[in-house]
């Protein structure tokens, strides 16, 4: 481990942040100037019908003259989009007029919070604090289906977009001859923004399936993600500035009840009822205090299971509403697989018989987060969880404190403190450190003005009752994005005794470094948008052992004008097993440890045109695997019965062909998901999962009725069966009602 290298790279990152501000991602500098629009003060409100027939819409300067970003990023949009803005003392008003070549829209379902790809819609991205780091998203499609979301970390990856976030607002649409339009009324009480600011940053992107184009207001190059916050226009408020809405208090009480029976334990049916709730309190113009008492997350969708043939834990994302707002402030420290705080460690455990996630009750919690000043974000979280004797968990208290200060245009430096404390005398814990576990850390995040350079460096240390040294982790990554090249370097060290029990650190005791380079070409062929090779190399070192693991991938990919994608390539993997390991995880004879295994394989990835009613996506891989062979097919087949929903058949099959006496077995997972929307307020989702690896069949059906804005009734049915004899393991039925009340 070379400590001076880490500090040298930290200095290089800072220097890069200084000089890279002068760069520009396009050749045509004038075409990349930030566009501007104005919001006029409305004397009267609007009739919310999506028609834009009020004269007040014409008082401001609209956002217009969109640029294509697909299939090219060099021309203006063929079918114009115009966005109008207004405001009064209580609301922000937004309207859009979207020209189209026809009215044969692609609308997968009437479900709220759709994803933008593969259907007709427009998205509005607001960055009130003008930091180009975090944004609030509202969206609409031609049938008036709404969506809202949060964008974190500058919008640099799909994981930075969280559609699980909800808030209270209204919107309607209208379909005319050769166009569709929409109107939105967004209460200022639903937003956080700087007091007295007459300018916000804004951008918008639109998907039009009939012209097969994706367009944005601020021009975004094709090598950047369409939701990148590096490219934002200006929204000016004429006649003043939006005003914060007083105390801004929201109460979200719930009542629920249900029944559950554990057939394997042969216990009687357990009937229970629950009441509790959340509160949101606006503090000033930029801070939000979230409170929760006896929270219940029974309505959250079940995890999509996977077949795991690796030696390490699988990551499942956070979906619970309470943890989502400003979640990046707490959860973006470190790297994805060396994260000091992972909110799913609070209030979630895993059923040892089914592998399914289970709630571990939380007594209460509080979370203060947001902007203290234009440059300083703060976060403080405290939660008390109940004990779970069946899973060996004491009643832990969780405290997290985080700070993030902007440096330069879009970069920041942040610090985090995580504390997991047991204040009880519970002595039967299966936890490694039943008394306490703590982590402190410091991160620097680089994001240049034009997003040409991105990077991070961090240093974290853990503290436990049985601390034995080598209890820190640090890492560096640096990424360069050019029109024709994306190049990235990273390295990470995780100490053998680094113990972040409230984080996600599936592997410890190693140093890893890697490089990735992708060439992006834009051929003259009108059927191909981009193409090019990709090279990835990674090595793993273990202290005292030297080089242990290494991987290499060489591939070539094509993105087509009909939105389909194809990539082909080959992998080489070398793994040194220090201990015996059963890759099937079925209890078969394990592969012997203390030796290395090298393997070559080939792969093909394909995703079809998602505008079609029938679409597919799959990955095929075949080749060597440890001392044998592996053949893998993972993918999905989706049929859309527009506009009421879809049937999504997800499947994974892996056949491990290992020499005797080791496991030669086929591992099969199938998970059909049936999504049916009776209307824009009543949704039914049925999810079935057959997992051969853990011998489990899971059935989860969730009926949701949104009877008022952000107020829901849920009815959730869950069943788990043994896949070998179809015996019932456990069964549950839960009903829950929530109500959103603004005071």
Secondary structure, 3 states (H helix, E strand, C coil): CCHHHHHHHHHHHHHHHHHHHHCCCCCCHHHHCCCEEEEEECCCCCCCCCCCCCHHHHHCCCECCCEEEECCCCCECCCCEEEEEEECCCEEEEEEEEECCCCCCCCCCCCCCCCCCCCCEEEEEEECCCCCCCEEEEEECCCCCEEEEEECHHHCCHHHEECCCCCCCEEEEEEECCEEEEEEEEEHHHCCCCCCCCEEEEEEEEEECCCCEEEECCCCCCCCCCCCCCCCEEEEECCCCCCCCCCCEEEEEEEEEEEEEECCCCCCCEEEEEEEEEEEEEECCCEEEEEEECCCCCCCCCCCCCCCCCCCCCCCCCCCHHHCCCHHHHHCCCECCEECCCHHHCCEEECCCCCCEEECCEEEEEEEEEECCCCEEEEEEEEEECCECCCCECCEEEEEEEEEEEECCCEEEEEEEEEEEECCCCCCCCCCCCCEEEEEEEEEEEECCCCCEEEEEEEEEEEECCCCCCCEEEEEEEEEECCCEEEEEEEEEECCCCCCCCCECCCCCEEEEEEEEEECECCCCCCEEEEEEEEEEEEEEECCCEEEEEEEEEEEEEEECCCCEEEEEEEEEEEEECCCECCCCCCCECECCCEEEEEEEEEEEEECCCCCCEEEEEEEEEEEECCEEEEEEEEEEEEEECCCEEEEEEEEEEEEECCCCECCEEEEEEEEEEEEECCCCEEEEEEEEEECCCCEEEEEEEEEEEEECCEEEEEEEEEEEECCCCCEEEEEEEEEEEEEEEC
